[in-house]
């Protein structure tokens, strides 16, 4: 492979952090093949930590962006035969693990992209010295790989879908803007006629007629401006609603894995960016088109009067455009930094305010105030840097305006003295010429605002362009399953990106009318297993089935309707208890939910609350205790009448009496309806009360059976049970 250094530089991506070399290498190879992916996106799908990125993490991240990565052990001679860039695992300074991209061999040197340095060349001996592991990652595009052109088309298609309904309004606004630009010359033309014709010749009737005509034109221009403002306000309102609605709709249907990669503050900041997009559409339709027409019409008018002054106006405009071009990239870079800092600031606010109870309990208000101050200061510093850059840009534009206006006046006066220009023509050209520079300045500033909106749009499209959660599940029963089996988990294996498997071949079944406990230590993958059962994630191996649903395509919505899942910390929304149980906006559903609560024996449990089921929960359920929140979560699951009820530490905050009462209602429901209960717990007394117990340890079901059988053997359950009878704190 023979590539010049300047060509390789356009592919190089600099790492954004000390541990992001692998991400930068993957981004470099994506860029080489015509794609574009941010290191932030790769970080989320690669499992990158403070220790860096594993080869497995890079392979998984590559698959997410449509690249196929394969690891090999190779020698330097094999690198000479490579036709495409590869990632090498090297040891820098004899101690530091690092990733670099090898573009190939040009006959004399190997060309490398070091994420921390740039494009470098090295000989065979030097490469051997750092490439001790001989590990090579070959990365090639697949059919799923999206080039930059495809991504741009995707962005454009999304934008078109958002403004499709606004095109008639935008066209009307454009026509109005054109008329406003043309009528803007009326004052200059009248001034010329007044000075060169009406006043010297004392044609009072023409002067009066001209004043009346000018007044009517200016009123007409004001009327055009009014209607344009009304149209743009309406279009801006509708566009904002559509952007946010589309964005929210997309977020709510994303796969669950993405919610671990984006903070709430970041998503809110991106949503608020819709205002920038709306303002830019208004800017383009209104200001940009008007300014563009003003420049064109004014230049035609000035050239008609004087070629010399016309060329002066062109030079002034070009000077403005040059300054705008020089400041374009720095301003865009600063805007990106400001937006990222703003998202971080939003996240810090939300994180601190939602945790105020912990801060107050531990007396750490001052610690978090300092933390907020640091993040906010960082945000304001980025804003300050952008403001200083904008101030520098403004200074140079003002210098150009000062020089241009001085030359315009001086040259105009000279032409009048030479009798090449009449006084009225001079006044008209000064008036029109002085409007050209502000119009050009408006175009330059509009371009900066357009790029700012482009950054905001790309940040929103980074979410909106993600693939939605798969809405179907393929059910296929490959072996005979017991007729009473409601759920079967078969050889389930799962790992988070770049990490070791957390579940390793988990298998079990849940039967109708039976209660099952899953007993395990904290952090052994219990909650991950629940997420897999709900199809929030796809397993690496194995499958989860509901035999009673039959075979073929099943929607995820129908699948989840069979489940009633209650987590240890259930999310409560700002509304009444009944609202949180029904999760509906219609009075009919609320009434039906209330009736179900009474029929199932849950209604009276809420009598302990001030207004019963009409008690307001407050934001995130802050008006309720932990046990009361869990009670609401349990009632929410029960009114679904699920076939399979999964309680993940769902009674851990309840007192003994309420817990017994709630579990008795759950057991009655299971026995009366033929449903199945999976109780996930690390409390041995609760586990012992179930029909069957599964013991999960080190990612596997290592034992199962009745509580009586398991307590006779040495296992996690029996040891925990013995510790209750004879506590050992040593």
Secondary structure as UniProt FT lines:
FT   HELIX           5..9
FT   TURN            10..11
FT   TURN            18..19
FT   HELIX           21..32
FT   TURN            33..34
FT   HELIX           39..46
FT   TURN            50..51
FT   HELIX           55..64
FT   TURN            65..66
FT   STRAND          67..73
FT   HELIX           76..79
FT   TURN            80..81
FT   STRAND          86..92
FT   TURN            93..95
FT   STRAND          96..105
FT   STRAND          110..114
FT   TURN            115..117
FT   STRAND          118..122
FT   HELIX           124..130
FT   STRAND          135..141
FT   TURN            143..144
FT   HELIX           148..163
FT   HELIX           164..166
FT   HELIX           167..183
FT   TURN            184..185
FT   HELIX           186..193
FT   HELIX           194..198
FT   HELIX           199..201
FT   HELIX           204..252
FT   HELIX           256..260
FT   HELIX           264..272
FT   HELIX           274..283
FT   HELIX           284..288
FT   HELIX           289..305
FT   HELIX           307..354
FT   HELIX           356..362
FT   HELIX           365..417
FT   TURN            418..419
FT   HELIX           423..464
FT   STRAND          472..475
FT   TURN            483..484
FT   STRAND          485..494
FT   TURN            497..498
FT   STRAND          503..511
FT   TURN            512..513
FT   STRAND          515..520
FT   TURN            522..523
FT   HELIX           526..533
FT   TURN            534..535
FT   STRAND          541..545
FT   HELIX           547..549
FT   STRAND          552..555
FT   HELIX           556..561
FT   STRAND          563..566
FT   HELIX           577..582
FT   HELIX           587..599
FT   TURN            600..601
FT   HELIX           603..608
FT   TURN            610..611
FT   HELIX           612..614
FT   HELIX           619..621
FT   TURN            622..623
FT   HELIX           626..638
FT   TURN            639..641
FT   STRAND          644..648
FT   TURN            650..653
FT   HELIX           656..673
FT   STRAND          676..681
FT   HELIX           684..688
FT   STRAND          692..697
FT   TURN            698..699
FT   STRAND          700..705
FT   HELIX           707..711
FT   HELIX           716..725
//
